[in-house]
Amino acid sequence: MFIDEAKIDIKAGDGGAGCVSFRREKYIPRGGPDGGDGGWGGKVTFTSKHSESTLNKFRYNRQFHAESGKSGSGNGKHGRNGADIEIDVPLGTQIFNLETGELLCDLTKEGQVFLAASGGMGGRGNEFFKSSTHQAPKFAQPGMPGEAIKLKLVLKLLADVALIGMPNAGKSTLISRITAAKPEIADYPFTTLHPKIGVAEVDDDSFVVADMPGLIEGASSGKGLGTRFLKHIERSAVLCHLCDVSDLNLERITHDFDVIENELLKYSEELPQKRELVVLTKIDAVTDREALLEIEKTFADKNIEVMSISAVTGENLPAFLRRIARSVKETREARLAEAIDDDNEI
Protein backbone atom coordinates (compact mmCIF):
# COMPACT_ATOMS: atom_id res chain seq x y z
CA MET A 1 0.00 0.00 0.00
CA PHE A 2 1.10 3.53 -0.78
CA ILE A 3 -0.52 5.94 1.68
CA ASP A 4 -0.02 9.61 0.79
CA GLU A 5 -2.68 11.19 3.02
CA ALA A 6 -3.46 10.62 6.69
CA LYS A 7 -5.56 12.19 9.41
CA ILE A 8 -4.18 11.93 12.94
CA ASP A 9 -4.76 13.25 16.45
CA ILE A 10 -1.81 14.39 18.49
CA LYS A 11 -1.68 15.40 22.14
CA ALA A 12 1.29 16.76 24.02
CA GLY A 13 1.78 15.65 27.61
CA ASP A 14 0.18 17.52 30.51
CA GLY A 15 2.39 19.15 33.09
CA GLY A 16 2.81 17.37 36.39
CA ALA A 17 1.19 18.80 39.52
CA GLY A 18 3.21 20.74 42.08
CA CYS A 19 3.51 19.19 45.53
CA VAL A 20 2.30 20.49 48.91
CA SER A 21 4.76 19.27 51.51
CA PHE A 22 6.48 20.46 54.69
CA ARG A 23 9.76 19.41 56.17
CA ARG A 24 9.31 16.88 58.94
CA GLU A 25 12.72 16.26 60.39
CA LYS A 26 13.95 15.50 63.87
CA TYR A 27 14.66 18.64 65.87
CA ILE A 28 12.86 20.76 63.22
CA PRO A 29 9.29 20.69 64.47
CA ARG A 30 8.13 23.51 62.23
CA GLY A 31 9.95 22.89 58.98
CA GLY A 32 9.11 25.09 56.08
CA PRO A 33 7.44 24.12 52.80
CA ASP A 34 9.47 21.81 50.57
CA GLY A 35 7.01 20.73 47.82
CA GLY A 36 8.74 20.43 44.44
CA ASP A 37 7.49 21.48 41.02
CA GLY A 38 5.84 19.13 38.55
CA GLY A 39 7.66 18.13 35.36
CA TRP A 40 6.91 19.44 31.89
CA GLY A 41 4.73 17.37 29.58
CA GLY A 42 6.38 15.81 26.53
CA LYS A 43 6.12 17.58 23.17
CA VAL A 44 5.23 16.17 19.74
CA THR A 45 7.49 16.92 16.77
CA PHE A 46 7.72 15.82 13.12
CA THR A 47 11.05 15.26 11.37
CA SER A 48 11.56 14.75 7.62
CA LYS A 49 13.72 11.75 6.74
CA HIS A 50 15.01 10.33 3.46
CA SER A 51 14.53 6.88 4.93
CA GLU A 52 10.74 7.36 4.94
CA SER A 53 8.87 7.02 1.64
CA THR A 54 5.14 6.79 2.47
CA LEU A 55 2.64 7.60 5.21
CA ASN A 56 1.79 3.91 5.65
CA LYS A 57 2.61 3.99 9.37
CA PHE A 58 -0.45 6.18 9.94
CA ARG A 59 -2.87 3.72 8.35
CA TYR A 60 -3.75 2.04 11.63
CA ASN A 61 -1.96 4.22 14.17
CA ARG A 62 -3.71 7.60 14.28
CA GLN A 63 -3.36 8.60 17.93
CA PHE A 64 -0.11 10.06 19.24
CA HIS A 65 -0.02 11.13 22.89
CA ALA A 66 3.18 12.27 24.54
CA GLU A 67 3.87 11.36 28.16
CA SER A 68 2.68 13.69 30.91
CA GLY A 69 5.12 15.16 33.41
CA LYS A 70 5.39 13.56 36.84
CA SER A 71 4.19 15.31 39.95
CA GLY A 72 6.64 17.00 42.30
CA SER A 73 7.39 15.52 45.72
CA GLY A 74 8.66 16.51 49.13
CA ASN A 75 12.18 17.54 49.97
CA GLY A 76 12.11 19.95 47.01
CA LYS A 77 12.19 17.19 44.41
CA HIS A 78 10.89 18.17 41.00
CA GLY A 79 8.87 15.72 38.93
CA ARG A 80 10.42 14.14 35.84
CA ASN A 81 9.59 15.66 32.44
CA GLY A 82 7.38 13.58 30.18
CA ALA A 83 8.98 11.79 27.22
CA ASP A 84 8.69 13.53 23.85
CA ILE A 85 7.27 11.90 20.72
CA GLU A 86 9.30 12.31 17.52
CA ILE A 87 7.46 11.29 14.37
CA ASP A 88 9.49 10.64 11.20
CA VAL A 89 7.80 11.48 7.87
CA PRO A 90 8.97 11.49 4.23
CA LEU A 91 10.43 14.55 2.57
CA GLY A 92 7.63 16.43 0.84
CA THR A 93 5.12 16.00 3.67
CA GLN A 94 2.75 18.89 4.24
CA ILE A 95 1.07 19.26 7.63
CA PHE A 96 -2.35 20.92 7.81
CA ASN A 97 -4.65 21.85 10.67
CA LEU A 98 -7.49 19.45 9.94
CA GLU A 99 -10.19 21.71 11.35
CA THR A 100 -9.15 25.01 9.71
CA GLY A 101 -7.32 23.73 6.63
CA GLU A 102 -4.33 25.97 7.42
CA LEU A 103 -0.95 24.78 6.12
CA LEU A 104 1.26 24.58 9.21
CA CYS A 105 4.48 23.26 7.68
CA ASP A 106 5.98 21.91 4.46
CA LEU A 107 8.85 19.54 5.20
CA THR A 108 11.05 19.55 2.10
CA LYS A 109 14.57 19.22 3.53
CA GLU A 110 16.32 16.34 5.28
CA GLY A 111 16.18 16.66 9.05
CA GLN A 112 13.69 19.53 9.06
CA VAL A 113 11.80 19.59 12.39
CA PHE A 114 8.32 20.93 13.09
CA LEU A 115 7.01 21.38 16.63
CA ALA A 116 3.37 20.36 16.36
CA ALA A 117 2.31 20.43 20.03
CA SER A 118 4.05 21.80 23.11
CA GLY A 119 3.88 20.04 26.44
CA GLY A 120 2.15 21.63 29.41
CA MET A 121 4.21 23.40 32.06
CA GLY A 122 4.55 21.66 35.38
CA GLY A 123 2.78 23.20 38.35
CA ARG A 124 4.74 25.02 41.04
CA GLY A 125 5.14 23.30 44.38
CA ASN A 126 4.41 25.13 47.62
CA GLU A 127 8.13 25.71 48.18
CA PHE A 128 7.98 28.21 45.33
CA PHE A 129 5.31 30.31 47.04
CA LYS A 130 6.98 30.79 50.43
CA SER A 131 7.87 34.35 51.32
CA SER A 132 8.60 36.47 54.36
CA THR A 133 4.90 37.24 54.67
CA HIS A 134 3.62 33.79 53.72
CA GLN A 135 5.92 31.29 55.32
CA ALA A 136 3.73 28.20 55.18
CA PRO A 137 1.72 28.13 51.92
CA LYS A 138 -0.59 25.14 51.87
CA PHE A 139 -1.27 25.15 48.15
CA ALA A 140 0.45 24.28 44.87
CA GLN A 141 -0.34 24.64 41.19
CA PRO A 142 -1.78 21.89 39.02
CA GLY A 143 0.07 21.17 35.80
CA MET A 144 -0.97 22.93 32.60
CA PRO A 145 -2.60 20.81 29.89
CA GLY A 146 -0.52 19.94 26.83
CA GLU A 147 -1.58 21.16 23.40
CA ALA A 148 -3.87 18.95 21.32
CA ILE A 149 -4.61 19.24 17.62
CA LYS A 150 -6.07 17.25 14.73
CA LEU A 151 -3.77 17.15 11.72
CA LYS A 152 -3.94 16.14 8.09
CA LEU A 153 -0.70 14.92 6.52
CA VAL A 154 -0.34 15.14 2.74
CA LEU A 155 2.67 13.69 0.94
CA LYS A 156 3.75 15.32 -2.31
CA LEU A 157 6.69 13.45 -3.76
CA LEU A 158 9.95 15.31 -4.35
CA ALA A 159 11.04 14.05 -7.77
CA ASP A 160 13.09 15.87 -10.39
CA VAL A 161 11.27 14.14 -13.24
CA ALA A 162 7.66 12.95 -13.43
CA LEU A 163 6.68 10.38 -16.06
CA ILE A 164 3.10 11.10 -17.10
CA GLY A 165 0.76 9.88 -19.81
CA MET A 166 -2.17 7.65 -20.58
CA PRO A 167 -2.39 4.20 -18.96
CA ASN A 168 -0.14 1.66 -20.68
CA ALA A 169 2.04 4.34 -22.30
CA GLY A 170 5.23 2.59 -21.18
CA LYS A 171 6.07 4.58 -18.05
CA SER A 172 6.75 1.57 -15.82
CA THR A 173 8.94 -0.10 -18.44
CA LEU A 174 10.95 3.10 -18.86
CA ILE A 175 11.60 3.67 -15.14
CA SER A 176 12.62 0.03 -14.76
CA ARG A 177 15.25 0.52 -17.48
CA ILE A 178 16.74 3.82 -16.33
CA THR A 179 16.61 3.28 -12.54
CA ALA A 180 16.70 0.44 -10.03
CA ALA A 181 12.94 0.71 -9.43
CA LYS A 182 11.03 -2.51 -10.08
CA PRO A 183 7.38 -1.65 -10.81
CA GLU A 184 4.80 -4.19 -11.91
CA ILE A 185 4.69 -4.29 -15.71
CA ALA A 186 1.86 -5.79 -17.76
CA ASP A 187 0.08 -5.16 -21.04
CA TYR A 188 -3.09 -3.70 -19.58
CA PRO A 189 -4.12 -0.26 -18.23
CA PHE A 190 -3.64 0.80 -14.61
CA THR A 191 -0.88 -1.67 -13.81
CA THR A 192 0.67 1.14 -11.76
CA LEU A 193 -1.65 1.99 -8.89
CA HIS A 194 0.73 4.22 -6.95
CA PRO A 195 3.86 6.24 -7.78
CA LYS A 196 7.20 4.50 -8.08
CA ILE A 197 10.46 6.32 -7.34
CA GLY A 198 13.92 5.63 -8.70
CA VAL A 199 17.26 7.37 -9.18
CA ALA A 200 18.68 7.63 -12.70
CA GLU A 201 22.41 8.18 -13.22
CA VAL A 202 24.03 9.65 -16.30
CA ASP A 203 27.72 10.57 -16.54
CA ASP A 204 28.52 12.27 -13.19
CA ASP A 205 24.97 13.42 -12.50
CA SER A 206 21.84 11.84 -11.08
CA PHE A 207 18.19 12.74 -10.73
CA VAL A 208 15.06 11.31 -9.12
CA VAL A 209 12.36 9.92 -11.40
CA ALA A 210 8.74 9.24 -10.43
CA ASP A 211 6.50 6.90 -12.42
CA MET A 212 2.98 8.30 -12.07
CA PRO A 213 -0.15 6.18 -12.47
CA GLY A 214 -1.81 6.65 -15.85
CA LEU A 215 -4.15 9.59 -16.26
CA ILE A 216 -7.42 9.65 -18.18
CA GLU A 217 -9.90 12.28 -19.27
CA GLY A 218 -11.59 13.71 -16.18
CA ALA A 219 -8.62 12.96 -13.90
CA SER A 220 -8.57 16.56 -12.62
CA SER A 221 -12.07 16.04 -11.25
CA GLY A 222 -11.27 12.67 -9.69
CA LYS A 223 -11.91 10.10 -12.45
CA GLY A 224 -9.67 7.07 -12.64
CA LEU A 225 -6.92 7.58 -10.09
CA GLY A 226 -7.63 11.30 -10.46
CA THR A 227 -6.43 14.05 -8.21
CA ARG A 228 -4.97 11.59 -5.72
CA PHE A 229 -1.79 11.44 -7.80
CA LEU A 230 -1.86 14.67 -9.79
CA LYS A 231 -0.54 16.42 -6.67
CA HIS A 232 2.69 14.43 -6.88
CA ILE A 233 3.52 16.10 -10.20
CA GLU A 234 3.48 19.61 -8.70
CA ARG A 235 6.99 19.51 -7.23
CA SER A 236 8.72 17.97 -10.28
CA ALA A 237 11.20 20.08 -12.22
CA VAL A 238 10.60 18.35 -15.56
CA LEU A 239 7.60 16.50 -16.99
CA CYS A 240 8.12 13.63 -19.42
CA HIS A 241 4.88 13.09 -21.32
CA LEU A 242 4.96 9.56 -22.74
CA CYS A 243 2.88 8.78 -25.83
CA ASP A 244 2.49 5.27 -27.23
CA VAL A 245 3.13 5.46 -31.00
CA SER A 246 3.17 1.72 -31.73
CA ASP A 247 0.07 1.99 -33.95
CA LEU A 248 1.25 5.21 -35.73
CA ASN A 249 -2.27 6.61 -35.38
CA LEU A 250 -1.55 10.34 -35.40
CA GLU A 251 -5.12 11.32 -34.59
CA ARG A 252 -5.23 9.05 -31.54
CA ILE A 253 -1.76 10.12 -30.39
CA THR A 254 -2.47 13.85 -30.56
CA HIS A 255 -5.89 13.34 -28.93
CA ASP A 256 -4.35 11.46 -26.00
CA PHE A 257 -1.69 14.16 -25.67
CA ASP A 258 -4.28 16.96 -25.64
CA VAL A 259 -6.42 15.12 -23.07
CA ILE A 260 -3.54 14.84 -20.58
CA GLU A 261 -2.39 18.42 -21.13
CA ASN A 262 -5.94 19.66 -20.57
CA GLU A 263 -6.23 17.71 -17.33
CA LEU A 264 -2.95 19.21 -16.08
CA LEU A 265 -4.24 22.70 -16.84
CA LYS A 266 -7.55 22.04 -15.09
CA TYR A 267 -5.77 20.79 -12.00
CA SER A 268 -3.29 23.66 -11.77
CA GLU A 269 -2.39 26.52 -14.09
CA GLU A 270 1.24 26.12 -12.99
CA LEU A 271 1.68 22.56 -14.31
CA PRO A 272 1.64 23.48 -18.02
CA GLN A 273 4.34 26.07 -17.26
CA LYS A 274 6.83 23.37 -16.27
CA ARG A 275 9.51 22.24 -18.67
CA GLU A 276 8.14 19.31 -20.64
CA LEU A 277 9.50 16.73 -23.03
CA VAL A 278 7.19 14.61 -25.17
CA VAL A 279 8.56 11.07 -25.40
CA LEU A 280 7.25 8.84 -28.17
CA THR A 281 7.49 5.29 -26.82
CA LYS A 282 7.38 1.72 -28.11
CA ILE A 283 9.15 2.57 -31.37
CA ASP A 284 10.48 -1.00 -31.42
CA ALA A 285 7.00 -1.93 -32.72
CA VAL A 286 7.13 0.71 -35.49
CA THR A 287 8.04 -0.54 -38.98
CA ASP A 288 7.37 2.67 -40.92
CA ARG A 289 10.02 5.09 -39.65
CA GLU A 290 8.92 7.78 -42.13
CA ALA A 291 5.53 7.88 -40.43
CA LEU A 292 7.30 8.17 -37.07
CA LEU A 293 9.23 11.18 -38.33
CA GLU A 294 5.96 12.79 -39.38
CA ILE A 295 4.60 12.37 -35.85
CA GLU A 296 7.75 13.93 -34.42
CA LYS A 297 7.38 16.82 -36.88
CA THR A 298 3.77 17.37 -35.79
CA PHE A 299 4.91 18.07 -32.23
CA ALA A 300 8.03 20.00 -33.28
CA ASP A 301 5.91 22.31 -35.46
CA LYS A 302 4.04 23.29 -32.26
CA ASN A 303 7.36 24.16 -30.56
CA ILE A 304 7.09 21.09 -28.32
CA GLU A 305 10.30 19.24 -27.38
CA VAL A 306 9.98 15.68 -28.66
CA MET A 307 12.07 12.55 -29.05
CA SER A 308 11.44 8.86 -29.73
CA ILE A 309 12.67 5.93 -27.63
CA SER A 310 12.27 2.25 -27.02
CA ALA A 311 12.56 1.18 -23.41
CA VAL A 312 12.51 -2.46 -24.55
CA THR A 313 15.49 -2.35 -26.95
CA GLY A 314 17.17 0.68 -25.38
CA GLU A 315 17.08 2.69 -28.60
CA ASN A 316 17.82 6.38 -27.90
CA LEU A 317 17.82 5.83 -24.11
CA PRO A 318 21.33 7.27 -23.56
CA ALA A 319 20.40 10.42 -25.50
CA PHE A 320 17.13 10.62 -23.56
CA LEU A 321 18.93 10.43 -20.21
CA ARG A 322 21.44 13.13 -21.18
CA ARG A 323 18.64 15.37 -22.39
CA ILE A 324 16.67 14.97 -19.18
CA ALA A 325 19.77 15.47 -17.03
CA ARG A 326 20.50 18.71 -18.86
CA SER A 327 16.90 19.91 -18.39
CA VAL A 328 16.94 19.06 -14.68
CA LYS A 329 20.25 20.87 -14.19
CA GLU A 330 19.02 23.98 -16.00
CA THR A 331 15.80 24.01 -13.99
CA ARG A 332 17.68 23.62 -10.70
CA GLU A 333 19.99 26.52 -11.64
CA ALA A 334 17.02 28.70 -12.58
CA ARG A 335 15.30 27.94 -9.26
CA LEU A 336 18.49 28.71 -7.33
CA ALA A 337 18.93 32.03 -9.15
CA GLU A 338 15.30 32.89 -8.44
CA ALA A 339 15.75 32.08 -4.74
CA ILE A 340 18.88 34.28 -4.57
CA ASP A 341 17.00 37.16 -6.21
CA ASP A 342 14.19 36.79 -3.67
CA ASP A 343 16.71 36.91 -0.80
CA ASN A 344 18.35 40.01 -2.25
CA GLU A 345 14.99 41.75 -2.49
CA ILE A 346 14.34 41.05 1.18
N, C-alpha and C positions, 0 to 999 in steps of 0.2 A: 504494500500500500504506500502511496505517496500522498501524505497529508500536507497541504499548503495553507490551511486555515484552521484556526482553533479558537475556542472560547473558553476562558479559564477564570477562576476566582482566586485571588490571592489575598492573604491576610498577614500583616506583620504581627509580631508578638506584642502582647500587652506588657506594660511595665510592671515590675514586681511591687508589692505594697511595702511601705516603710514600716518599721517595727516600733512598738511602744514598749520600752523596757527601762528598768532602773537597776543600778548597780546594787548587788546584794552580796557584799563581801564581809568577812569577819573584821570586826573593829571599825566598819564603816556603816553604821546603822542607817544613815540617811544618804546613801549614794545618789548621785545625780543621774539624769537620763542617759542611757547609752544605746538607744535603739538605732540600728543602722538603716541606711537607705536601701530601697529595692533596686534590682538590676534592670537595665534597659531591655526592652523586647527586641528580638531579632528582626532584621530587615530582610526585604526580598529584592534581589537584583537579577537582571538579565545580562548575559555576556555572549557576544557573538564569537563563534568558533568555526574555523575551517573544517574541523572534524565532524560537525553536524551538517546534515544535508536535507533533512525533512523535519516536519513538526509531528512525526508519528508518535513521539513519546506522550503527546497530549491527547491521544485518541481515547484513552481510558482513564488517564490521570488528569483531572481538571481542577483539583483542589490543592492549593499550596499554602500551608499555614506555617509561619515561622514560630519558633519556640518563644514562650513568654519568659520574662525575667523572673528570677526567684525573689522571694520576699527577703527583706533585711532581717537581722536577728540581733540579740543582745550582745553586749560587749563591743558595740560599735561596728559589728560585722555587716558589710554590705552584701546584698544578694548577688548571685552570679547573673551576668547578662545572658539573655536567650541566644541560642544558636541562629545564625543567619541562614537563609536559603539562597543559593546561587543557581540560577537556571541557565543552562547553555542552550543557545538557539543558533540556527544557521545564519551566515552572512546574508543580508538582504531581507531580514525579518523586520516588518513594521509592527509597532505596538500601538493599538488604539484603545481609547476609553470606550468600552462597549456601550455604555449608556448615552454618551454625548456624541460619539463618533469622532472625537478629537484625536488627531495623530499626536501621540506622546513622544515617539522616538522612532528613528529609522537607523537600524544597526547595519552599516555597510562596510565597516572596517574590522579587521581581526582584533579581538580583545576589547572591543568597545563595550563599556559597561553602562547600564541604565538602572538607576535606583527607582524601583516601581512603588515601593511602600516602605515607609520609615517605621521603625519600632517605637513603641510608647516609652516615655521616660519613666524611670522608676520613681516611686513616691519617696518623700523625705521621711526619715525616721525622727523620733522625738528628740534625739540628740541635736539635730539641726536647729530646733526651735528654742533651745534653752538660751536664756539671756539673763542679764542682771536683774531684770524686773520680773522675769518668768522663769524661775529656776527649776520647776518641775512640771514641764508640759506633759499632759497625759493624752496626747493625740499625735497622729502621724498621717501622712498623705497616702491615699491609695495610688496605685500605679495608673498612668495614662493609657488609654487604649491604643493599640497599634492601628495603622492605616489599613483600610480594606478597599479593594476596588475590583470591578469586573473588567477584564481585558479581552480584546480580540487580537489575535496574532495572525498576520498575513505575510506569507513568504513570497517574495518576488526574486526569482533567481538572478544572480549576478553572472551573466555570461557575456563574453565579448561578441559572440556570433550566435544568432538564432536561426535555425533551419525551419522555414515555414513552407506551407503549400497545402494542396489538397491531400486527402488521405491516399496512401499508396503511391506517393510521388517519388519515393526512394530516399526519404530522409534518414530512416533507420539504417539502411544499407550504407549510406554515405558516412554517417558518424561512426559506424563500426569499422570502416576502412581507414579513416583519418585519425581516430583516437582509440583508446583502449576500452571504450564503452562497449557493452555487449547487449544491445536491445533485442527484443524479440522481433524476428523478421519473418513475414509471411505474405503471400500474394492475395491479401484481402484487406479492405479498408479498416481503419481503426485498430491496427495491430498495436500501435503505441497508445497507451491509455494515460500515461503521465510522462512528463519531461525526463529526458536522459541527458546526463552531463558527461563531457569528456574533455580532455586536454589534447589539442593538436600541436605538434612540433614541426617547425620548418626552419632549416638552417640553424641560426642561434636564437630564434624567437619561438614563443609559444602563445597560445590563446585558448580560451575556454569556449567550447561549442555546446549548445543546447539543442537537442532534437525535440521539437514541439509536436504534440499530437496534431493530426490533420485537422484543418479547418474546413468548414462548409458554408454555404450561403445561409445567412442568419446567425452566424456564430456570435456576432457582436451583441445580439439580443438573447443569447443563451442556447441556441440550437446546437445539436451535436455535443461536443465537449465545451463549446461556447466560451463565455467570458472567464471561466475557471482558469484557462491557460493563456488567454490573451494577455493577462497582466504580466506574465513572465517575459514577454517580448519587450516590455517598456524599458528595461534597463540595458538592453543589448546595444552595442556600438554599431553593429552591422547586421543587416538582415539578408539572408540568402533565401531567395524565393525559388523553390524547386518546382519545375514543370516537367511532367512526363511527356516526352515527345516520341515515344515508341511507335505510335500509330500515324505520326506526321499529319494529324488533323489540325490544321492551322486554326480553324474556327473554334474547335473545342479547346485548344491550348490557350488562345487569347481570351476566350470566355472564362476559363478557370482562373487565369491570371487576374482578370478584371474583378471577378467575384471576391478573391482574397484581398486585393488592394482596397476594394470598397468596404469590406468588413473591417480592415485596419483603420480606415478613415472614420468609420462610424464609431469605433471603439474609442479612438483618441486622435485628435488632429495632429498630434506630435509624431505618431508612428510613421506616416508617409514622408516625414521630413528626414528620417534616418537614412543613412547611406545604405543602398540596396544593390544587390547583384542578382540578376535573374540567371538561374542555373538550369540549363536544359539537360535532363537526365535520361538514362536508359538508351543512350545512343548506340550501345552495342546491339540493340535490336533494329537499328535503322539501316536499311540497305541502300536507300536513295540519298546520298550525301548532298546532292544538289538541292533537294527539297529541304534538308536540314539547314543549309546555308540561307535559304529563303526565309525560314522561320527566324534565324538569327538576325537577318536584315530587317525583318518586321519590327523587332524590338529596338534594334540600333537606330532605325529611322525615327523612333520616338525618344531618342536620347536616353535610352535605358541601357545600363551596363549589362552585357549578356555574354555567356560562354557555355559551351557544351562539354559534358563529361559522361563517363561511364564508371560508376562505382564498382561494377562487377569486374571489368577488365582493367580498370585503373587508367584508362585513357584520359589524358589531360588533368589528372589529379594533382601532379606536382605543380603545374601552372596555376591550378585553382588555389592550392594552398598558399603559394607565394602571393597571389593576388589578394586573397583574404588577409594574409598577414600584413601586407602593405596597407590595406584599408583600415585594419584595426589600429595599426601604429599611427596613421595619419589622424584618425579620430581621437585617439588618446592624446596626441599632441595638441589637437585643437581644443579639447576639453581642458587640458592643463593651462593653455594660454588664456582661455576664457576665465578660468578660476583665478589666475594671477591678475588679470585685468579687474576682476570683481574686488579682489583684496586691495588693489591700488586705489580703487574708487573709494573704498571705505577709509 
